[in-house]
Amino acid sequence: MAPPTLAPSRQPQHKKDRIDQAIDRARHALMARQRPDGHWCFEFETDCTISSEYILMMHFIDEIDDVLQEKLARYIRLKQRLDTHGGWPLYHDGKLDMSCTVKAYYALKAAGDSPDAPHMRRAREAILAQGGAAKSNVFTRILLAMFEQVPWRAAPYVPVEIMLFPRWAPFHLDKVSYWARSTMVPLFILCSMKAKAKNPRNIGIAELFVTPPDQERHYFGTTTFTSKLFLVLDKLGRTCDPLIPSSLRHKAIKRAEAWFLPRMNGEDGLGGIFPPMVNALEAMDLLGYAKDHPARATCLKSLQKLIVHRDDGTAFCQPCVSPVWDTGWAAFALLRASPDEATQDAVTRAMEWLAPLQELELKGDWAEQAPDLAPGGWAFQYANAYYPDLDDTAVVAGLLHVAVRGTPREGVYRERIERAADWLIGMQSDNGGFAAFDRNNTHYHINEIPFADHGAMLDPPTEDVSGRVLAFLGALGRPQDKPAIERCLTYLHGAQLPDGSYWGRWGTNYIYGTWSVLAGLALVGEDMQQPWIRRSVDWLLAKQHADGGWGETNDSFFDPELRGTNGGVSTPHSTAWALLGLFAAGEHASDAARRGIEWLLDHQQPQGEQEADLWYHPSFNAPGFPRVFFLKYHGYTAYFPLWALTRYRQLMARSRPSR
């Protein structure tokens, strides 16, 4: 089913007046959502997996908040696709996802829904028709093993002794992404100790299996020689596990504790993301930490802070929060929206809030690959000192530079900007690209291990992050950065697809990736008429819909043939990204740009669902992990369309002949 069509807004017919009025409405709406201290933080939504896991976490530790549980259950029920497949998808209008549906069903049953209720029966039929809960992914099967719904052989063998592996071993924590290592370390404890959920209400889901779990023999699939080899090693390790000395296991558990406890990150949580937080809480419960132990109590608080309570009586759990990211982009959107004092004060307060969040002292996990590099990055969340990311750093440092450039305040943030640029340069991978959190995180064999059926164990360089870093370095214009810029250009040239598009790791998808790269290329001064760059521009032009907008389905992460398409349905965020990409290439006066701008004007809503969001759309707009976990940044339709309109007005004003 296509997303609902947005009702065109009624604006004055004169185009300039329409643009000015649309910008003013969006500007005021966005400013109204700014927090008193100067930052923005929009809702950050995902599929029902995390809300379901929150319910099951309460049953694991036997700390059940029945009021919250019912709010979460209401949200989960509303997201079930009873009109189509009967289960739960990974994103709006997506296909049934087995793991999400199994967890949602289990959570609702734990919350008290009868398995005979029509919605539960429908979900169960959908699960069984797809082969049953045994077909769930690794993380779901680990959860089911802890709730004693499947035998532990259904889960991969992940001994806590991995903590003792030397760095030269084929698998080591330093060789996986930050989100993988922070999730895995407490999970090693849970798996090695074969954790058992308290499950006080004794809820089970035996009815979701085609073959009884103890009789199932096909929990793991293999497709390559490497994956088959790892499966053999998995079975060998499982066989040898009883021979591991208890003293060695105890030492490894202590090593795991010693790893995650310093990274607990206060009430912002381990890794700043839900999976490590919940695993750490459950590991501490298993290890006997009292409920009032400071580390355990703080960990629970970090999870509770992720809950969003809505006025309709529902609640959902966010995967994390996005204040730095939202604040950087919102300020960029407002920067040229109006010269009036209120708007510029909003931008200034945003920068003043952002600046001190730069990490200048702690060397996080990234330092394993860059030990001599001084810190200088920003995190995505309020606090995540061990894991600053390159994308946020490029956006925030770029904002601080561009906003004060050529003004009396030009030197205010100079030292911070320089530190950020130095850190980014030091984080460049050997292939010339930039990843999100690490450098040279390219040990691709790790994605073949049984634990990694989601294929998201690594953080290799990506086109979109590389484009963003390139944009900042280009705007900054330091002579010493030219070698790094040239290496990045070589990387991007090689990463371009034959049709000219670029994959988007952190946004949906090829439209997002192509815009990110074009913006970077323009700001480092590349000739945008070069044939290879024109291929990217022409690709964007070719993907414009008949109505003037652009749209892209998350299905393009599964089927590249769908890149840049959305069944003809345009969306505000995709349209804004495409327009910003065209503007970077000098196409602001083109007919395509005019039609895209008219689409945004026609589809600005008279009242946004969240006040600031005058282009609300239900579609998800980013992957957490491509193909397995998707996100909806609620801020994307609040600030990117505004920025596109503002940029268009600015460029068109420059191109008008003077009288």
Secondary structure, DSSP 4 states (H G I P E B T S, - for coil): -PPPPPPPP---SSHHHHHHHHHHHHHHHHHHT--TTS-----EEE-THHHHHHHHHHHHHT---HHHHHHHHHHHHHH--TTTTSS-BSSTTPPB-HHHHHHHHHHHHHTT--TTSHHHHHHHHHHHHTT-GGGS-HHHHHHHHHTTSS-GGGS----GGGGG--TTSSS-GGGS-HHHHHHHHHHHHHHHTT-----TT----GGG-SS-TTT---S----SHHHHHHHHHHHHHHHHGGGS-HHHHHHHHHHHHHHHSTT--GGG-GGGSHHHHHHHHHHHHHTT--TT-HHHHHHHHHHHTTEEE-TTS-EEE-S---HHHHHHHHHHHHHTT--SHHHHHHHHHHHHHHGGGS--S---GGGGT-TTPPP--B-SSS--TT--BHHHHHHHHHHHHHHHTTSTTTTTTHHHHHHHHHHHHHT--TTS-B-SS-SSB--GGGGGSGGGTTS---B--BHHHHHHHHHHHHHHT-GGGHHHHHHHHHHHHHH--TTS----SSSSSHHHHHHHHHHHHHHTT--TTSHHHHHHHHHHHHT--TTS-----GGGGT-GGGTT-STT---HHHHHHHHHHHHHTT-TTSHHHHHHHHHHHHT--SS-TTSS-TT---S--EEEETTTEEEEETTHHHHHHHHHHHHHHHHHHHHSPP-
